[in-house]
Amino acid sequence: MKSKFTTIAAGLWLAAIAGASQVPVSTLAFIPLAPSLERASGQVLLTLDEALELAFPKLEVERSTEYLSKKQAERVKKLSGYPTVSRIIYPYRATKVDPKTREEVLVGTAYFETHRVRSLKETMMYVVSPDGVLVRAEVLAFYEPTDYMPNERFYAQFKGKILNDDLRPNRGIKTVTGCTLTVNASTSAARRILAIHQILGEPKPEPEEGDAKGSQE
C-alpha cells in the first residue's frame, strides 16, 4: 500500500489517547495515529498503517482534510443522533485504476475516531463504501480494562450496516454482557461516521459568516 499522508508525532497521539487533562476532548476525534507507534501493554492493537493495510491491501490511499461548517455539524447530529466530536475530519480515501476505462475510481474511505468509553478512550477505524455502507470496523487502541472490550464477532456486526434504525444496540447490533458502554460508544461512533460520510459527499456549502476554517465545537 502506498500512502500520501503525514502523521502526528507519537507523543502527541499518546497524550491524546491517554486522556491527558491538558488536551481538550473536542480536539481528539480524528487525530491520526503515528505508523511507527509502539504497542504499549497491549493497549495499542494496530497502527494506522496496519489498519489501512487490512482495509485496503495494495491500494493507493490518500489522506485529505475536511472542515465541517456549523450547519453541517448540526446535520451530523440530526442524522446520527450524536454530536460531532470534532469539525475537522481526516478521510483516508483508497482508489484503484479501472482496467477498462483506465480511470481512477474510489474503493472506500476510512475514518479514524477517538472517543471516550467510560473514563478512558478507544480509537477505531470505520471503512465506508462509496455508497455509504459500512465495510469494516476495527479497534486500534483500547485503554479501558480489557474486560470491557467485546470480541471480534461484535465488531463484525457493523459490516453491511447503513445509517438507519437497524444500526442501534439491541436492534441490528447485538449487545455484549459487561461491555454496554463500549457497545454504545462504538455504535454511536459508527452512526456519526456514516452521517459525516454522507454530508462530505454532498455539494460543498457556501462559507458561513464567522465559521472559521478548522474551528472546533
C-alpha positions in Angstrom: 0.0 0.0 0.0 1.3 3.4 -1.0 0.2 6.3 1.3 0.3 10.0 0.7 0.0 11.5 4.2 1.9 12.7 7.1 1.3 11.7 10.7 1.2 13.5 14.0 4.0 12.7 16.4 3.5 9.6 18.5 4.0 11.6 21.7 1.1 13.9 20.9 -1.1 11.0 20.0 -0.3 9.1 23.2 -1.1 12.1 25.3 -4.4 12.4 23.5 -5.4 8.8 23.6 -4.5 8.5 27.3 -6.8 11.4 28.0 -4.2 13.9 29.2 -6.0 16.7 31.0 -4.3 19.5 29.1 -5.7 18.3 25.8 -9.4 19.2 25.3 -11.6 16.2 24.5 -13.1 18.0 21.5 -9.7 18.0 19.7 -9.2 14.3 19.9 -11.8 12.9 17.5 -9.8 12.4 14.3 -6.1 12.6 15.4 -4.1 10.2 13.1 -2.0 7.5 14.7 1.7 7.5 14.1 2.6 4.5 11.9 5.7 3.8 14.0 3.9 3.9 17.3 4.9 1.0 19.5 2.3 -1.1 21.3 2.1 -0.3 25.0 0.9 -3.1 27.3 -1.4 -4.5 24.7 -3.5 -1.3 24.6 -2.4 -0.3 21.1 -3.6 -3.1 18.9 -3.0 -1.7 15.4 -1.1 1.2 14.0 -2.7 3.4 11.4 -0.7 1.8 8.6 -1.6 -1.7 9.7 -5.3 -0.8 9.8 -5.2 0.7 6.4 -3.4 -2.3 5.0 -6.1 -4.6 6.4 -8.8 -2.4 4.8 -7.1 -1.6 1.5 -4.4 -4.1 0.7 -2.1 -3.0 -2.2 -4.2 0.1 -2.9 -3.3 3.8 -3.2 -4.5 5.6 0.0 -4.5 9.4 0.3 -5.4 11.4 3.4 -7.3 14.7 3.0 -8.6 17.3 5.5 -12.2 18.4 5.5 -13.8 21.1 7.6 -17.5 20.8 8.6 -19.4 24.0 8.8 -21.6 24.7 11.8 -24.7 23.8 9.8 -23.0 20.6 8.6 -22.1 19.7 12.2 -25.8 20.3 13.2 -26.9 17.9 10.4 -24.5 15.2 11.6 -26.1 15.4 15.0 -29.6 15.3 13.4 -28.8 12.4 11.1 -26.8 10.3 13.6 -28.4 11.3 16.9 -25.0 12.3 18.3 -22.9 15.5 18.1 -19.6 15.7 16.3 -16.5 15.2 18.3 -14.6 17.5 16.0 -15.4 19.5 13.0 -12.0 18.7 11.4 -12.3 15.4 9.5 -9.4 13.4 8.0 -10.8 10.9 5.4 -8.4 8.3 4.1 -9.6 7.5 0.5 -8.5 4.4 -1.3 -8.5 4.3 -5.1 -7.7 1.9 -7.9 -7.4 2.1 -11.6 -10.4 0.7 -13.6 -8.8 -1.8 -16.1 -11.5 -0.9 -18.7 -11.6 2.9 -18.5 -8.1 3.4 -17.0 -9.7 5.9 -14.7 -9.1 6.2 -11.0 -12.1 5.0 -9.0 -12.9 5.3 -5.3 -12.9 1.9 -3.5 -13.7 3.1 0.0 -12.9 5.7 2.7 -11.5 5.1 6.2 -12.2 7.3 9.1 -10.5 7.2 12.5 -12.2 8.4 15.6 -11.0 8.6 19.2 -13.9 8.6 21.7 -14.5 8.1 25.4 -15.9 4.7 26.6 -16.3 5.1 30.3 -13.4 7.2 31.7 -10.8 6.2 29.2 -10.8 6.1 25.4 -10.7 3.8 22.4 -9.6 4.6 18.8 -11.5 3.0 16.0 -11.3 2.8 12.2 -14.6 2.7 10.2 -14.4 1.9 6.5 -17.3 3.1 4.4 -18.0 2.2 0.8 -18.7 4.9 -1.8 -22.4 4.3 -1.5 -22.4 4.8 2.3 -22.3 1.2 3.6 -20.0 0.2 6.5 -17.4 -2.3 5.3 -15.2 -2.7 8.3 -14.9 -1.6 12.0 -11.5 -2.1 13.7 -10.2 -1.2 17.2 -6.8 0.4 17.0 -6.4 1.2 20.7 -8.4 0.4 23.8 -7.5 1.9 27.2 -10.3 0.7 29.3 -9.8 -2.7 31.1 -9.9 -5.5 28.5 -12.9 -7.0 30.2 -14.9 -4.0 28.7 -13.8 -4.9 25.1 -16.1 -7.0 23.1 -14.7 -9.8 20.9 -14.3 -9.7 17.1 -17.8 -11.1 16.5 -19.3 -7.9 17.9 -17.3 -5.6 15.6 -18.1 -7.9 12.6 -21.8 -6.9 13.1 -21.1 -3.4 11.6 -20.3 -4.8 8.2 -23.1 -4.0 5.7 -24.8 -1.6 8.0 -26.2 1.8 6.8 -27.4 4.8 8.7 -30.8 3.7 9.7 -32.6 2.4 12.9 -31.1 -1.0 12.4 -27.7 0.5 13.4 -28.5 0.6 17.1 -27.8 -1.6 20.1 -30.5 -4.2 20.7 -31.6 -3.9 17.1 -29.2 -4.7 14.3 -26.3 -4.6 16.8 -26.3 -7.3 19.5 -25.0 -6.2 22.8 -22.4 -7.9 24.9 -22.8 -8.6 28.6 -20.4 -6.4 30.6 -19.5 -4.2 27.6 -22.5 -2.0 27.4 -20.6 1.3 27.4 -18.2 0.1 24.7 -21.1 -1.2 22.6 -22.8 2.2 22.9 -19.7 4.2 22.2 -18.8 2.1 19.1 -22.3 2.2 17.7 -22.7 5.9 18.2 -19.4 6.5 16.5 -20.4 4.3 13.6 -23.6 6.4 13.2 -21.6 9.6 13.4 -19.1 8.5 10.8 -21.8 7.4 8.3 -23.5 10.8 8.8 -20.2 12.6 8.2 -19.5 10.5 5.1 -23.0 11.3 3.7 -22.5 15.1 4.3 -19.0 15.2 2.8 -20.4 13.6 -0.4 -22.8 16.4 -0.8 -22.1 19.7 -2.7 -20.0 22.0 -0.5 -22.0 24.8 1.1 -21.1 28.4 0.9 -18.8 29.5 3.8 -20.8 30.8 6.8 -20.1 34.1 8.4 -17.8 33.7 11.4 -17.3 30.0 10.6 -13.5 30.0 10.6 -11.8 27.1 8.8 -10.8 24.4 11.2 -12.8 25.8 14.2 -13.7 23.3 16.9 -17.0 22.7 18.7 
